């Protein structure tokens, strides 16, 4: 960020304690989203599925290098884990 853009508000309304208590970290909704889509393949699969529905094998063939297990277990794919 350049020195001329000083009116950008802070992301945090207050300073986080250091270290961040585990309870506060666990309660953060952003952490849940990142756990669901933060793996190697999820965002790519979300983008592909956002365009149109795909059958499993079609989706697997569309992503070079993804294993069957990774495609199956990625939360973005139908039938993938959600927790």
C-alpha positions, 0 to 999 in steps of 0.5 A, a space after each residue: 500500500 502506498 503512503 498516499 492511501 492513509 484513509 484505508 480503515 483497519 481490518 481489526 477494530 481492536 488488537 488481538 491478544 498475543 497469543 490468540 486464545 484457542 477459543 477465539 481462533 476456533 470461533 472465527 467463521 473465517 477459519 471455518 471457510 479457510 479449512 473448507 476451501 484452503 486445500 490444494 484443489 478446492 478453489 480450482 474445483 469450486 471455480 470449475 463447478 461454478 461454471 456448470 455441473 460436472 460429472 465426477 470423472 469429467 471433473 477429475 479429467 479437467 484437473 491435471 494431476 489431481 488424484 481420485 482420492 483428492 477429487 473425491 475428498 475435496 469439500 467442493 465436490 459433490 459427496 466430498 467431506 463437509 467438516 
